[in-house]
Amino acid sequence: MKAMTMRSQPDGRDRRVREGIERVRTSLGRSRLNWSLQRERIVQAFLQEEHITVRELYGRLNRQGLRAPLNTIYRTMRVLCEKGFAEARRFGEETQYDNLSAKGAHDHLICTGCGHIVEFEDPAIERLRQEVATDHGFHLTACRLELYGLCGACRVKSRQVMVRHVSVAQGRILRRV
C-alpha cells in the first residue's frame, strides 16, 4: 500500500502546477467560461493542494491579497469537476474538492476528529474490487472507498480526555464514600 503526497520537490510541484494551469486553460477555452487572471489564480491555488474546500480556497486567496468572489470560485470549481480536473467529495460538514490532475485511482482515510485526509493506493484493494465486480457480472465505471476513523493525534487527544473524565469521576466517587 502506498500513501500518496503531492509534497515532493518544490521544482517538480511548480512545474506540475504550471502544466496543470495550461491544461485547464486549454480545456476552458472550449467551454462557456472565459479565462481570466482571477480564474488562473483560483486554479493555481487549487492545483497546489490535494484537497481543499471553497472556504479554504477563498481564505488562501484573500491572505495572498488576491480577491476572488465566492461565486467565481464556486463556478470555477464546478467547471474543474465537469472537465475532470477535480472531484467534489463530501467529507464531513463541507464539500472538499479533490485535485485529480496529478493522481490516478486512490482511496481515502478520513479523520472524524480533525478532518485530516490521507490518500492511499493499494493494488490488493483494486484487485478485490475487480474480482467482486466480475463475480457479480459488473463492469466498474466508478468506485469510491472512504474509511473513517481517528488519526493518531486525535486518538491521543481522545485518550487524554477519557483519562481526565475517569479521574474526575473517580474523584467524585471517592468523595461520596
Backbone as ProteinMPNN parsed JSONL, in Angstrom:
{"seq_chain_A": "MKAMTMRSQPDGRDRRVREGIERVRTSLGRSRLNWSLQRERIVQAFLQEEHITVRELYGRLNRQGLRAPLNTIYRTMRVLCEKGFAEARRFGEETQYDNLSAKGAHDHLICTGCGHIVEFEDPAIERLRQEVATDHGFHLTACRLELYGLCGACRVKSRQVMVRHVSVAQGRILRRV", "coords_chain_A": {"N_chain_A": [[0.851, -1.162, 0.0], [0.57, 2.184, -0.831], [1.047, 5.34, 0.43], [0.024, 8.511, -0.681], [1.412, 11.627, -1.649], [1.49, 15.052, -2.498], [3.501, 16.639, -1.883], [6.224, 16.942, -2.986], [9.369, 17.561, -4.474], [9.995, 21.064, -4.568], [10.505, 22.232, -7.146], [9.481, 20.323, -8.932], [6.818, 20.353, -8.151], [6.059, 23.006, -8.76], [6.382, 22.935, -11.53], [4.459, 21.005, -12.154], [2.126, 22.357, -11.366], [2.169, 24.542, -13.15], [1.934, 23.161, -15.599], [-0.548, 21.998, -15.145], [-2.199, 24.279, -15.008], [-2.005, 25.135, -17.646], [-3.23, 22.975, -19.008], [-5.827, 23.182, -17.942], [-6.507, 25.762, -18.827], [-6.521, 25.365, -21.608], [-8.596, 23.505, -21.786], [-10.739, 24.976, -20.699], [-10.951, 26.852, -22.641], [-12.57, 25.722, -24.48], [-15.022, 25.867, -23.348], [-17.866, 27.627, -21.865], [-16.865, 29.449, -20.087], [-14.817, 32.275, -19.598], [-11.297, 32.715, -19.723], [-9.452, 34.179, -17.206], [-7.289, 36.392, -15.326], [-7.993, 36.29, -12.666], [-9.401, 33.834, -12.539], [-7.286, 32.157, -13.221], [-5.654, 32.447, -10.964], [-7.277, 31.252, -9.039], [-7.36, 28.611, -9.998], [-4.629, 28.005, -9.875], [-4.138, 28.158, -7.076], [-5.819, 26.072, -6.266], [-4.619, 23.836, -7.556], [-2.342, 23.476, -6.072], [-2.952, 22.01, -3.896], [-4.026, 18.89, -2.349], [-6.577, 18.341, -1.422], [-9.25, 20.597, -0.942], [-11.476, 23.02, 0.441], [-14.06, 25.272, -0.692], [-14.236, 27.416, 1.017], [-11.697, 27.354, 2.27], [-10.094, 27.818, 0.034], [-10.968, 30.366, -0.724], [-10.149, 31.792, 1.567], [-7.348, 31.42, 1.412], [-6.716, 32.743, -0.997], [-7.494, 35.362, -0.306], [-5.713, 35.897, 1.833], [-3.396, 36.07, 0.398], [-3.772, 38.393, -0.829], [-5.268, 38.343, -3.109], [-8.094, 38.93, -4.315], [-11.114, 37.215, -4.819], [-14.352, 36.676, -5.843], [-16.779, 34.665, -4.101], [-18.747, 33.434, -5.721], [-17.426, 33.216, -8.165], [-15.368, 31.472, -7.512], [-16.859, 29.169, -6.822], [-18.095, 28.672, -9.321], [-15.845, 28.219, -10.932], [-14.796, 25.923, -9.679], [-16.871, 24.136, -10.143], [-16.724, 23.852, -12.935], [-14.13, 22.795, -13.137], [-14.626, 20.316, -12.015], [-16.479, 19.282, -13.881], [-14.803, 19.067, -16.088], [-13.024, 17.143, -15.311], [-10.777, 17.68, -13.748], [-11.073, 17.998, -11.078], [-12.756, 16.579, -8.24], [-15.727, 16.651, -6.52], [-16.176, 15.941, -3.187], [-17.845, 14.803, -0.356], [-16.755, 15.148, 2.676], [-17.462, 14.861, 5.821], [-18.651, 17.882, 7.154], [-18.344, 19.77, 5.06], [-17.992, 20.285, 1.486], [-15.277, 18.908, -0.084], [-12.826, 19.53, -2.482], [-11.248, 17.395, -4.544], [-8.123, 17.181, -5.91], [-7.538, 16.014, -8.952], [-5.683, 16.169, -10.931], [-3.016, 15.236, -10.933], [-3.079, 12.614, -10.165], [-3.843, 9.13, -9.924], [-6.16, 6.404, -9.642], [-7.315, 6.28, -6.344], [-7.765, 5.941, -2.777], [-9.314, 6.949, 0.359], [-8.463, 7.787, 3.735], [-10.15, 9.154, 6.389], [-10.134, 11.394, 9.007], [-12.369, 11.606, 11.623], [-12.223, 13.288, 13.691], [-10.504, 15.583, 13.305], [-10.579, 16.04, 10.598], [-8.465, 15.456, 8.937], [-7.039, 14.102, 5.978], [-5.901, 11.225, 4.384], [-4.513, 10.009, 1.507], [-4.384, 6.985, -0.324], [-3.008, 4.255, -2.201], [-3.699, 0.948, -3.086], [-2.859, -1.957, -4.509], [-3.969, -4.479, -3.936], [-6.529, -3.906, -2.987], [-7.642, -2.797, -5.275], [-7.55, -5.029, -6.999], [-9.329, -6.703, -5.609], [-11.717, -5.239, -5.836], [-12.165, -5.428, -8.621], [-12.39, -8.199, -8.862], [-14.688, -8.782, -7.279], [-16.598, -7.319, -8.703], [-16.521, -8.634, -11.219], [-17.28, -11.24, -10.437], [-19.937, -10.773, -9.912], [-20.951, -10.028, -12.304], [-20.541, -7.383, -13.099], [-19.336, -4.39, -14.672], [-17.072, -2.15, -13.666], [-17.52, 1.318, -13.491], [-17.015, 3.432, -11.919], [-15.69, 4.047, -8.673], [-15.474, 4.336, -5.107], [-13.758, 4.556, -2.138], [-13.926, 5.257, 1.139], [-12.576, 5.499, 4.204], [-13.372, 5.897, 7.524], [-12.279, 7.214, 10.635], [-10.241, 7.753, 13.573], [-7.361, 9.755, 13.507], [-3.881, 9.361, 14.476], [-3.093, 11.544, 16.159], [-5.573, 12.541, 17.047], [-6.529, 10.289, 18.352], [-4.768, 10.169, 20.511], [-5.437, 12.583, 21.802], [-8.096, 11.964, 22.396], [-7.774, 9.83, 24.193], [-6.535, 11.213, 26.288], [-8.588, 12.923, 27.113], [-10.443, 11.004, 27.953], [-9.048, 9.861, 30.124], [-8.923, 12.073, 31.843], [-11.691, 12.409, 32.339], [-12.307, 9.984, 33.589], [-10.66, 10.198, 35.844], [-11.786, 12.44, 37.117], [-14.371, 11.446, 37.57], [-13.777, 9.282, 39.262], [-12.726, 10.697, 41.392], [-14.999, 12.041, 42.315], [-16.526, 9.891, 43.169], [-14.923, 8.884, 45.203], [-15.077, 10.982, 47.03], [-17.703, 10.838, 47.835], [-17.822, 8.565, 49.338]], "CA_chain_A": [[0.0, 0.0, 0.0], [1.402, 3.36, -0.962], [0.419, 6.621, 0.755], [0.398, 9.477, -1.71], [1.537, 13.016, -1.245], [1.904, 15.939, -3.586], [4.56, 17.472, -1.356], [7.504, 16.427, -3.449], [10.324, 18.646, -4.628], [9.348, 22.31, -4.98], [10.601, 22.451, -8.589], [8.532, 19.407, -9.562], [5.471, 20.828, -7.835], [5.826, 24.213, -9.56], [6.208, 22.509, -12.928], [3.172, 20.313, -12.238], [1.087, 23.382, -11.286], [2.181, 25.277, -14.429], [1.363, 22.279, -16.626], [-1.976, 21.869, -14.838], [-2.858, 25.524, -15.419], [-2.083, 25.14, -19.117], [-4.264, 22.006, -19.403], [-7.135, 23.753, -17.588], [-6.744, 26.894, -19.733], [-6.892, 24.796, -22.906], [-9.913, 22.886, -21.635], [-11.746, 26.031, -20.51], [-11.099, 27.555, -23.91], [-13.657, 25.062, -25.209], [-16.27, 25.958, -22.576], [-18.502, 28.947, -21.824], [-16.163, 30.343, -19.17], [-13.649, 32.988, -20.095], [-10.098, 32.603, -18.904], [-9.066, 35.488, -16.683], [-6.225, 36.334, -14.326], [-8.65, 35.86, -11.426], [-9.655, 32.397, -12.645], [-5.982, 31.497, -13.194], [-5.212, 32.414, -9.569], [-8.098, 30.241, -8.361], [-6.879, 27.303, -10.459], [-3.284, 27.82, -9.341], [-4.262, 27.843, -5.643], [-6.411, 24.739, -6.17], [-3.678, 22.808, -8.002], [-1.276, 23.306, -5.085], [-3.467, 21.202, -2.789], [-4.624, 17.601, -2.661], [-7.993, 18.533, -1.132], [-9.484, 21.945, -0.414], [-12.867, 23.466, 0.385], [-14.182, 26.609, -1.272], [-13.926, 28.369, 2.094], [-10.237, 27.386, 2.407], [-9.572, 28.44, -1.181], [-11.297, 31.786, -0.586], [-9.258, 32.335, 2.594], [-5.979, 31.43, 0.903], [-6.596, 33.826, -1.976], [-7.56, 36.643, 0.406], [-4.458, 36.095, 2.578], [-2.369, 36.431, -0.581], [-4.163, 39.676, -1.422], [-5.859, 38.063, -4.422], [-9.543, 38.876, -4.101], [-11.918, 36.463, -5.786], [-15.693, 36.484, -5.291], [-17.16, 33.271, -3.863], [-19.466, 32.848, -6.867], [-16.428, 32.882, -9.192], [-14.677, 30.267, -7.046], [-17.798, 28.049, -6.988], [-18.267, 28.401, -10.754], [-14.59, 27.628, -11.414], [-14.688, 24.563, -9.156], [-17.861, 23.314, -10.857], [-16.18, 23.557, -14.261], [-13.0, 21.874, -12.955], [-15.231, 18.99, -11.814], [-17.049, 18.85, -15.166], [-13.705, 18.772, -17.02], [-12.237, 16.034, -14.805], [-9.597, 18.11, -13.005], [-11.418, 17.956, -9.658], [-13.938, 15.799, -7.889], [-16.335, 17.121, -5.281], [-16.415, 14.849, -2.24], [-18.408, 15.274, 0.911], [-16.085, 14.589, 3.845], [-17.941, 15.587, 6.996], [-19.571, 19.014, 7.015], [-18.159, 20.567, 3.853], [-17.542, 19.636, 0.26], [-13.859, 19.048, -0.378], [-12.535, 19.305, -3.888], [-10.101, 16.516, -4.675], [-7.321, 17.531, -7.081], [-7.284, 14.794, -9.72], [-4.799, 16.462, -12.059], [-1.746, 14.509, -10.925], [-3.272, 11.36, -9.436], [-4.637, 8.062, -10.508], [-7.157, 5.874, -8.715], [-6.846, 6.266, -4.968], [-8.793, 5.878, -1.749], [-9.104, 7.933, 1.419], [-8.668, 7.631, 5.171], [-10.626, 10.461, 6.824], [-10.249, 11.511, 10.456], [-13.642, 12.217, 12.022], [-11.937, 14.259, 14.741], [-9.927, 16.847, 12.821], [-10.789, 16.18, 9.158], [-7.252, 15.11, 8.184], [-7.293, 13.117, 4.928], [-4.74, 10.535, 3.84], [-4.813, 9.281, 0.279], [-3.538, 5.819, -0.48], [-3.255, 3.301, -3.289], [-3.389, -0.415, -2.688], [-3.203, -2.865, -5.616], [-4.812, -5.581, -3.451], [-7.902, -3.394, -2.943], [-8.083, -2.67, -6.672], [-7.816, -6.387, -7.492], [-10.547, -7.183, -4.958], [-12.844, -4.541, -6.488], [-12.38, -6.032, -9.928], [-12.832, -9.572, -8.654], [-16.083, -8.746, -6.812], [-17.418, -6.856, -9.825], [-16.57, -9.717, -12.2], [-18.074, -12.33, -9.849], [-21.351, -10.402, -9.93], [-21.318, -9.622, -13.654], [-20.489, -5.926, -13.237], [-18.179, -3.688, -15.21], [-16.984, -0.936, -12.852], [-17.319, 2.594, -14.173], [-16.517, 4.342, -10.897], [-15.709, 3.481, -7.325], [-15.008, 5.254, -4.082], [-13.575, 3.939, -0.841], [-13.615, 6.24, 2.168], [-12.505, 4.855, 5.512], [-13.463, 6.92, 8.559], [-11.783, 6.846, 11.954], [-9.462, 8.802, 14.234], [-5.929, 9.744, 13.223], [-3.072, 9.158, 15.678], [-3.148, 12.71, 17.043], [-6.906, 12.607, 17.659], [-6.643, 9.176, 19.299], [-4.041, 10.583, 21.715], [-6.293, 13.577, 22.461], [-9.265, 11.261, 22.899], [-7.348, 9.09, 25.389], [-6.282, 12.181, 27.354], [-9.894, 13.359, 27.596], [-11.023, 9.875, 28.686], [-8.331, 9.733, 31.395], [-9.39, 13.176, 32.694], [-13.067, 12.119, 32.752], [-12.27, 8.885, 34.55], [-10.075, 10.724, 37.077], [-12.789, 13.295, 37.744], [-15.441, 10.576, 38.041], [-13.276, 8.54, 40.413], [-12.612, 11.675, 42.489], [-16.344, 12.265, 42.848], [-16.943, 8.676, 43.877], [-14.146, 8.801, 46.443], [-15.585, 11.976, 47.963], [-19.002, 10.421, 48.333], [-17.657, 7.446, 50.27]], "C_chain_A": [[0.902, 1.231, 0.0], [0.606, 4.595, -0.59], [0.93, 7.64, -0.247], [0.524, 10.857, -1.096], [1.981, 13.829, -2.444], [3.04, 16.834, -3.105], [5.911, 16.877, -1.734], [8.479, 17.593, -3.528], [9.61, 19.897, -5.121], [9.381, 22.543, -6.486], [9.604, 21.579, -9.336], [7.102, 19.856, -9.342], [5.132, 22.058, -8.667], [5.574, 23.857, -11.024], [4.843, 21.855, -13.117], [2.011, 21.323, -12.195], [1.012, 24.162, -12.597], [1.561, 24.445, -15.544], [-0.133, 22.105, -16.417], [-2.753, 23.091, -15.272], [-3.026, 25.549, -16.932], [-3.146, 24.162, -19.618], [-5.662, 22.555, -19.109], [-7.472, 24.891, -18.537], [-7.192, 26.393, -21.106], [-8.297, 24.214, -22.849], [-11.016, 23.933, -21.483], [-11.965, 26.83, -21.788], [-12.23, 26.98, -24.741], [-14.98, 25.117, -24.456], [-16.784, 27.399, -22.598], [-17.708, 29.949, -20.981], [-14.957, 30.997, -19.834], [-12.48, 32.752, -19.156], [-9.708, 34.001, -18.485], [-7.939, 35.303, -15.679], [-6.797, 35.843, -12.995], [-8.889, 34.342, -11.434], [-8.33, 31.622, -12.616], [-5.468, 31.395, -11.759], [-5.989, 31.384, -8.759], [-7.578, 28.847, -8.709], [-5.499, 27.019, -9.878], [-3.337, 27.447, -7.857], [-4.841, 26.445, -5.447], [-5.393, 23.648, -6.485], [-2.537, 22.57, -7.015], [-1.701, 22.428, -3.917], [-3.966, 19.856, -3.274], [-6.14, 17.684, -2.505], [-8.154, 19.947, -0.582], [-10.974, 22.25, -0.514], [-12.89, 24.847, -0.266], [-13.819, 27.661, -0.224], [-12.411, 28.49, 2.288], [-9.588, 28.084, 1.212], [-9.784, 29.954, -1.134], [-10.359, 32.46, 0.421], [-7.825, 32.444, 2.115], [-5.777, 32.587, -0.074], [-6.611, 35.184, -1.293], [-6.28, 36.92, 1.186], [-3.324, 36.501, 1.648], [-2.679, 37.765, -1.255], [-4.809, 39.538, -2.79], [-7.36, 37.88, -4.244], [-10.225, 38.11, -5.227], [-13.292, 36.261, -5.16], [-16.026, 35.0, -5.146], [-17.863, 32.659, -5.066], [-18.5, 32.47, -7.991], [-15.677, 31.614, -8.799], [-15.59, 29.055, -7.231], [-17.952, 27.672, -8.465], [-17.014, 27.725, -11.329], [-14.461, 26.185, -10.939], [-15.682, 23.633, -9.851], [-17.322, 22.905, -12.23], [-14.98, 22.613, -14.153], [-13.508, 20.451, -12.721], [-15.771, 18.445, -13.137], [-15.961, 18.409, -16.136], [-12.778, 17.672, -16.523], [-10.96, 16.417, -14.08], [-9.812, 18.015, -11.502], [-12.607, 17.033, -9.468], [-14.45, 16.321, -6.556], [-16.641, 15.906, -4.415], [-16.893, 15.444, -0.928], [-17.73, 14.515, 2.038], [-16.558, 15.399, 5.044], [-18.893, 16.704, 6.611], [-19.506, 19.714, 5.661], [-17.781, 19.711, 2.649], [-16.068, 19.945, 0.073], [-13.684, 18.775, -1.858], [-11.204, 18.574, -3.966], [-9.398, 16.855, -5.98], [-6.934, 16.244, -7.809], [-6.208, 14.965, -10.785], [-3.516, 15.643, -12.072], [-1.86, 13.153, -10.233], [-4.038, 10.359, -10.268], [-5.7, 7.636, -9.512], [-6.552, 5.819, -7.314], [-8.036, 6.249, -4.023], [-8.415, 6.82, -0.618], [-9.321, 7.359, 2.809], [-9.031, 9.019, 5.674], [-10.793, 10.459, 8.331], [-11.542, 12.233, 10.798], [-13.431, 13.237, 13.13], [-11.499, 15.601, 14.189], [-10.106, 17.062, 11.322], [-9.575, 15.863, 8.307], [-7.567, 13.983, 7.187], [-5.961, 12.54, 4.458], [-5.21, 9.791, 2.598], [-3.876, 8.088, 0.199], [-3.97, 5.011, -1.689], [-2.896, 1.929, -2.755], [-3.825, -1.35, -3.807], [-4.105, -4.018, -5.18], [-6.273, -5.151, -3.402], [-8.451, -3.286, -4.357], [-8.398, -4.036, -7.269], [-9.121, -6.932, -6.902], [-11.784, -6.526, -5.563], [-13.19, -5.21, -7.816], [-12.929, -7.45, -9.802], [-14.304, -9.623, -8.222], [-17.007, -8.323, -7.951], [-17.598, -7.976, -10.853], [-17.446, -10.859, -11.698], [-19.581, -12.051, -9.916], [-21.806, -9.861, -11.285], [-21.325, -8.123, -13.878], [-19.226, -5.5, -13.968], [-18.131, -2.375, -14.439], [-16.752, 0.295, -13.729], [-16.81, 3.651, -13.208], [-16.536, 3.612, -9.561], [-15.096, 4.492, -6.363], [-14.91, 4.483, -2.774], [-13.118, 5.021, 0.123], [-13.69, 5.528, 3.505], [-12.441, 5.941, 6.577], [-12.974, 6.386, 9.897], [-11.052, 8.023, 12.569], [-7.988, 8.651, 13.876], [-5.175, 9.577, 14.544], [-3.168, 10.312, 16.657], [-4.497, 12.803, 17.75], [-7.119, 11.45, 18.637], [-5.938, 9.524, 20.596], [-4.883, 11.587, 22.497], [-7.495, 12.908, 23.106], [-8.93, 10.486, 24.17], [-7.118, 10.034, 26.555], [-7.591, 12.661, 27.957], [-10.533, 12.257, 28.427], [-10.359, 9.731, 30.051], [-8.779, 10.831, 32.342], [-10.793, 12.89, 33.215], [-13.102, 11.018, 33.803], [-11.723, 9.383, 35.885], [-11.08, 11.574, 37.827], [-13.907, 12.438, 38.322], [-14.99, 9.797, 39.273], [-13.137, 9.461, 41.617], [-13.962, 11.932, 43.126], [-16.808, 11.068, 43.666], [-16.199, 8.592, 45.218], [-14.659, 9.805, 47.478], [-16.897, 11.559, 48.589], [-18.858, 9.361, 49.435], [-17.248, 7.915, 51.632]], "O_chain_A": [[1.877, 1.299, 0.747], [-0.412, 4.882, -1.221], [2.105, 7.641, -0.614], [-0.176, 11.2, -0.143], [2.742, 13.361, -3.291], [3.495, 17.702, -3.85], [6.641, 16.372, -0.881], [8.408, 18.516, -2.717], [8.732, 19.82, -5.98], [8.391, 23.003, -7.055], [8.951, 22.043, -10.272], [6.267, 19.753, -10.241], [4.036, 22.147, -9.221], [4.677, 24.401, -11.667], [4.154, 22.109, -14.105], [1.024, 21.158, -12.911], [-0.08, 24.418, -13.103], [0.765, 24.947, -16.337], [-0.901, 22.068, -17.379], [-3.839, 22.973, -15.839], [-4.077, 25.943, -17.438], [-3.885, 24.479, -20.55], [-6.572, 22.413, -19.925], [-8.605, 24.983, -19.009], [-8.13, 26.931, -21.695], [-9.095, 24.412, -23.766], [-12.093, 23.799, -22.064], [-13.029, 27.413, -21.992], [-12.785, 27.661, -25.603], [-15.956, 24.49, -24.87], [-16.215, 28.269, -23.258], [-17.864, 31.159, -21.145], [-14.184, 30.346, -20.537], [-12.655, 32.609, -17.946], [-9.641, 34.908, -19.314], [-7.67, 34.187, -15.235], [-6.153, 35.071, -12.284], [-8.61, 33.658, -10.449], [-8.269, 30.536, -12.039], [-4.907, 30.368, -11.377], [-5.424, 30.718, -7.891], [-7.381, 28.009, -7.829], [-5.234, 25.901, -9.435], [-2.652, 26.517, -7.43], [-4.403, 25.712, -4.56], [-5.31, 22.649, -5.771], [-1.838, 21.561, -7.114], [-0.889, 22.133, -3.04], [-4.289, 19.686, -4.449], [-6.892, 17.172, -3.334], [-7.297, 20.434, 0.156], [-11.65, 21.796, -1.437], [-11.857, 25.508, -0.374], [-13.178, 28.665, -0.534], [-11.894, 29.595, 2.454], [-8.64, 28.852, 1.375], [-8.884, 30.725, -1.466], [-9.84, 33.548, 0.171], [-7.155, 33.443, 2.376], [-4.79, 33.319, 0.011], [-5.832, 36.066, -1.652], [-5.805, 38.055, 1.204], [-2.396, 37.196, 2.062], [-1.946, 38.212, -2.137], [-4.888, 40.508, -3.544], [-7.826, 36.759, -4.042], [-9.956, 38.323, -6.409], [-13.391, 35.728, -4.055], [-15.608, 34.179, -5.963], [-17.617, 31.501, -5.406], [-18.74, 31.493, -8.699], [-15.381, 30.775, -9.65], [-15.15, 28.024, -7.74], [-17.939, 26.492, -8.814], [-17.112, 26.78, -12.111], [-14.061, 25.314, -11.711], [-15.367, 22.473, -10.117], [-17.45, 21.75, -12.635], [-14.824, 21.722, -14.988], [-12.89, 19.489, -13.177], [-15.546, 17.281, -13.471], [-16.166, 17.482, -16.919], [-11.84, 17.296, -17.226], [-10.129, 15.548, -13.818], [-8.85, 17.958, -10.736], [-13.357, 16.746, -10.401], [-13.7, 16.419, -5.585], [-17.287, 14.959, -4.863], [-16.387, 16.467, -0.468], [-18.086, 13.372, 2.324], [-16.09, 16.518, 5.254], [-19.827, 16.498, 5.837], [-20.525, 20.2, 5.171], [-17.318, 18.578, 2.782], [-15.663, 21.107, 0.071], [-14.328, 17.887, -2.415], [-10.174, 19.072, -3.513], [-10.017, 16.819, -7.043], [-6.097, 15.479, -7.329], [-5.859, 14.004, -11.47], [-2.978, 15.38, -13.147], [-0.861, 12.603, -9.77], [-4.777, 10.709, -11.188], [-6.093, 8.411, -8.641], [-5.422, 5.368, -7.128], [-9.17, 6.51, -4.425], [-7.339, 7.418, -0.627], [-10.229, 6.56, 3.038], [-8.298, 9.974, 5.416], [-11.51, 9.62, 8.877], [-11.785, 13.341, 10.321], [-14.355, 13.973, 13.476], [-12.05, 16.639, 14.554], [-9.817, 18.148, 10.819], [-9.633, 15.982, 7.084], [-8.274, 13.032, 7.518], [-5.018, 13.277, 4.17], [-6.184, 9.039, 2.64], [-2.717, 8.168, 0.605], [-5.116, 5.068, -2.135], [-1.899, 1.77, -2.051], [-5.022, -1.523, -4.038], [-4.924, -4.488, -5.97], [-7.162, -5.934, -3.736], [-9.601, -3.646, -4.607], [-9.399, -4.191, -7.968], [-9.918, -7.547, -7.61], [-12.794, -7.195, -5.779], [-14.35, -5.514, -8.095], [-13.825, -7.847, -10.547], [-15.076, -10.426, -8.748], [-18.075, -8.906, -8.138], [-18.715, -8.229, -11.303], [-18.264, -11.39, -12.449], [-20.391, -12.976, -9.968], [-22.899, -9.307, -11.408], [-22.038, -7.633, -14.754], [-18.189, -6.159, -13.893], [-19.054, -1.567, -14.545], [-15.884, 0.293, -14.601], [-16.236, 4.655, -13.63], [-17.309, 2.676, -9.36], [-14.32, 5.368, -6.747], [-15.868, 3.833, -2.354], [-12.059, 5.624, -0.054], [-14.742, 5.016, 3.889], [-11.564, 6.804, 6.541], [-13.231, 5.233, 10.243], [-11.223, 9.162, 12.135], [-7.435, 7.553, 13.936], [-5.779, 9.646, 15.614], [-3.311, 10.092, 17.859], [-4.548, 13.116, 18.939], [-7.814, 11.609, 19.64], [-6.443, 9.214, 21.675], [-5.03, 11.463, 23.712], [-7.87, 13.242, 24.23], [-9.713, 10.484, 25.119], [-7.461, 9.708, 27.691], [-7.7, 12.794, 29.176], [-11.102, 12.527, 29.484], [-11.049, 9.499, 31.043], [-8.998, 10.569, 33.525], [-11.069, 13.101, 34.397], [-13.836, 11.108, 34.787], [-12.253, 9.036, 36.94], [-11.214, 11.447, 39.044], [-14.347, 12.676, 39.447], [-15.752, 9.668, 40.231], [-13.404, 9.048, 42.745], [-14.062, 12.031, 44.349], [-17.409, 11.224, 44.728], [-16.796, 8.264, 46.243], [-14.672, 9.509, 48.673], [-17.174, 11.889, 49.742], [-19.682, 9.284, 50.346], [-17.066, 7.1, 52.536]]}, "name": "protein", "num_of_chains": 1, "seq": "MKAMTMRSQPDGRDRRVREGIERVRTSLGRSRLNWSLQRERIVQAFLQEEHITVRELYGRLNRQGLRAPLNTIYRTMRVLCEKGFAEARRFGEETQYDNLSAKGAHDHLICTGCGHIVEFEDPAIERLRQEVATDHGFHLTACRLELYGLCGACRVKSRQVMVRHVSVAQGRILRRV"}
